[in-house]
């Protein structure tokens, strides 16, 4: 899927909010908004201050909850 080139300020605000939320995975953003993880990263890079983007990337990198498959595999291994 090719990233939509223009988003309204309301769309961008919603995508940024979803991306910051700890309990919302990239898979859910893709299902709800049709935007893959790579495109979410592009949107975040373009719309956050550089330091805010760095903090967000550190926060989501390796976080199980941001990737449903990793989260499910982790839950299965704890059983």
GROMACS elastic network, one bead per residue, 0.5 to 0.9 nm:
[ bonds ]
;  ai    aj funct       b0    kb
    1     4     6  0.89524   500
    1    34     6  0.83290   500
    1    35     6  0.81119   500
    1    36     6  0.80299   500
    2     5     6  0.86756   500
    2    35     6  0.88117   500
    2    39     6  0.87266   500
    3     6     6  0.88231   500
    3    34     6  0.89367   500
    3    35     6  0.70424   500
    3    36     6  0.83503   500
    3    39     6  0.63038   500
    4     7     6  0.72302   500
    4    35     6  0.85970   500
    7    10     6  0.78760   500
    7    11     6  0.57064   500
    7    12     6  0.61579   500
    8    11     6  0.50747   500
    8    12     6  0.63021   500
    8    13     6  0.85597   500
    9    12     6  0.51167   500
    9    13     6  0.60545   500
    9    14     6  0.85852   500
   10    13     6  0.50728   500
   10    14     6  0.61774   500
   10    15     6  0.86528   500
   11    14     6  0.51483   500
   11    15     6  0.61497   500
   11    16     6  0.85753   500
   12    15     6  0.51184   500
   12    16     6  0.60456   500
   12    17     6  0.84585   500
   12    43     6  0.74891   500
   12    44     6  0.87295   500
   12    47     6  0.79493   500
   13    16     6  0.52161   500
   13    17     6  0.61225   500
   13    18     6  0.86489   500
   14    17     6  0.50597   500
   14    18     6  0.61517   500
   14    19     6  0.85687   500
   15    18     6  0.50972   500
   15    19     6  0.60880   500
   15    20     6  0.86447   500
   15    29     6  0.78075   500
   15    33     6  0.80529   500
   15    40     6  0.74052   500
   15    43     6  0.80871   500
   15    44     6  0.84325   500
   16    19     6  0.50674   500
   16    20     6  0.62008   500
   16    21     6  0.86882   500
   16    40     6  0.80561   500
   16    43     6  0.77502   500
   16    44     6  0.64236   500
   16    47     6  0.82371   500
   16    48     6  0.86855   500
   17    20     6  0.52194   500
   17    21     6  0.62593   500
   18    21     6  0.52177   500
   18    22     6  0.84676   500
   18    23     6  0.88287   500
   18    24     6  0.63659   500
   18    25     6  0.83862   500
   18    26     6  0.87615   500
   18    29     6  0.70681   500
   19    22     6  0.79338   500
   19    24     6  0.71688   500
   19    25     6  0.78191   500
   19    26     6  0.74319   500
   19    29     6  0.78069   500
   19    40     6  0.73326   500
   19    41     6  0.87434   500
   19    44     6  0.81326   500
   19    56     6  0.86235   500
   19    60     6  0.87717   500
   19    66     6  0.86292   500
   20    23     6  0.89905   500
   20    24     6  0.82797   500
   20    56     6  0.70862   500
   20    59     6  0.87705   500
   20    60     6  0.84181   500
   21    24     6  0.56573   500
   21    25     6  0.83847   500
   22    25     6  0.77734   500
   22    60     6  0.83468   500
   22    63     6  0.89309   500
   22    65     6  0.69243   500
   22    66     6  0.72108   500
   23    65     6  0.63547   500
   23    66     6  0.73972   500
   24    27     6  0.82490   500
   24    28     6  0.63964   500
   24    29     6  0.72735   500
   24    65     6  0.71927   500
   24    66     6  0.63913   500
   24    67     6  0.88747   500
   25    28     6  0.51871   500
   25    29     6  0.64664   500
   25    30     6  0.87046   500
   25    64     6  0.87399   500
   25    65     6  0.59710   500
   25    67     6  0.54231   500
   25    68     6  0.61995   500
   26    29     6  0.50063   500
   26    30     6  0.61778   500
   26    31     6  0.86602   500
   26    35     6  0.85287   500
   26    36     6  0.70842   500
   26    37     6  0.56725   500
   26    40     6  0.81389   500
   26    65     6  0.88607   500
   26    66     6  0.55703   500
   26    67     6  0.60610   500
   26    68     6  0.77884   500
   27    30     6  0.50603   500
   27    31     6  0.62558   500
   27    32     6  0.86394   500
   27    35     6  0.89704   500
   27    36     6  0.76047   500
   27    37     6  0.77724   500
   27    66     6  0.77799   500
   27    67     6  0.66101   500
   27    68     6  0.65191   500
   27    69     6  0.88709   500
   28    32     6  0.59935   500
   28    33     6  0.82300   500
   28    66     6  0.89604   500
   28    68     6  0.82881   500
   29    32     6  0.51275   500
   29    33     6  0.55337   500
   29    34     6  0.69637   500
   29    35     6  0.64744   500
   29    36     6  0.74774   500
   29    37     6  0.81767   500
   29    40     6  0.85287   500
   30    33     6  0.53738   500
   30    36     6  0.52149   500
   30    37     6  0.74517   500
   31    34     6  0.56157   500
   31    35     6  0.77703   500
   31    36     6  0.88434   500
   32    35     6  0.81769   500
   33    36     6  0.87188   500
   35    38     6  0.81218   500
   35    39     6  0.59878   500
   35    40     6  0.64617   500
   36    39     6  0.53552   500
   36    40     6  0.63262   500
   36    41     6  0.88069   500
   37    40     6  0.50223   500
   37    41     6  0.62521   500
   37    42     6  0.87121   500
   38    41     6  0.51709   500
   38    42     6  0.64005   500
   38    43     6  0.88144   500
   39    43     6  0.61705   500
   39    44     6  0.85255   500
   40    43     6  0.50744   500
   40    44     6  0.60952   500
   40    45     6  0.85387   500
   41    44     6  0.50597   500
   41    45     6  0.60538   500
   41    46     6  0.86003   500
   41    53     6  0.89179   500
   41    57     6  0.84274   500
   42    45     6  0.50906   500
   42    46     6  0.61832   500
   42    47     6  0.85950   500
   43    46     6  0.52152   500
   43    47     6  0.60829   500
   43    48     6  0.84068   500
   44    47     6  0.52310   500
   44    48     6  0.57157   500
   44    53     6  0.65413   500
   44    56     6  0.85869   500
   45    48     6  0.57792   500
   45    49     6  0.77683   500
   45    50     6  0.73294   500
   45    52     6  0.89647   500
   45    53     6  0.59045   500
   45    54     6  0.87794   500
   46    49     6  0.81641   500
   46    50     6  0.89097   500
   46    53     6  0.88953   500
   47    53     6  0.85185   500
   48    51     6  0.79702   500
   48    52     6  0.58497   500
   48    53     6  0.55816   500
   49    52     6  0.51921   500
   49    53     6  0.61525   500
   49    54     6  0.87022   500
   50    53     6  0.51366   500
   50    54     6  0.62833   500
   50    55     6  0.87502   500
   51    54     6  0.50118   500
   51    55     6  0.62023   500
   51    56     6  0.85833   500
   52    55     6  0.51180   500
   52    56     6  0.61418   500
   52    57     6  0.86293   500
   53    56     6  0.50607   500
   53    57     6  0.61433   500
   53    58     6  0.86143   500
   54    57     6  0.51564   500
   54    58     6  0.62130   500
   54    59     6  0.85417   500
   55    58     6  0.51665   500
   55    59     6  0.61103   500
   55    60     6  0.87979   500
   56    60     6  0.62490   500
   56    61     6  0.84466   500
   57    60     6  0.53249   500
   57    61     6  0.57829   500
   58    61     6  0.53788   500
   58    62     6  0.85023   500
   59    62     6  0.82166   500
   59    63     6  0.72715   500
   60    63     6  0.51542   500
   60    64     6  0.84424   500
   60    65     6  0.85716   500
   60    66     6  0.65924   500
   61    64     6  0.87326   500
   61    66     6  0.84947   500
   62    65     6  0.88814   500
   62    66     6  0.81449   500
   62    67     6  0.85904   500
   63    66     6  0.57101   500
   63    67     6  0.72714   500
   63    70     6  0.85936   500
   63    71     6  0.86139   500
   64    67     6  0.54712   500
   64    68     6  0.71465   500
   64    69     6  0.81784   500
   64    70     6  0.53585   500
   64    72     6  0.86133   500
   64    74     6  0.78606   500
   65    68     6  0.62342   500
   65    69     6  0.88856   500
   65    70     6  0.75091   500
   65    71     6  0.55566   500
   66    70     6  0.83799   500
   66    71     6  0.79582   500
   67    70     6  0.54825   500
   67    71     6  0.62538   500
   67    72     6  0.87656   500
   68    72     6  0.60807   500
   68    73     6  0.85762   500
   69    72     6  0.51378   500
   69    73     6  0.61521   500
   69    74     6  0.85527   500
   70    73     6  0.51413   500
   70    74     6  0.61137   500
   70    75     6  0.86180   500
   71    74     6  0.51655   500
   71    75     6  0.62372   500
   71    76     6  0.87104   500
   72    75     6  0.50875   500
   72    76     6  0.61975   500
   72    77     6  0.87298   500
   73    76     6  0.50995   500
   73    77     6  0.62936   500
   73    78     6  0.88478   500
   74    77     6  0.52378   500
   74    78     6  0.65093   500
   75    78     6  0.53217   500
   75    79     6  0.68713   500
   76    79     6  0.55188   500
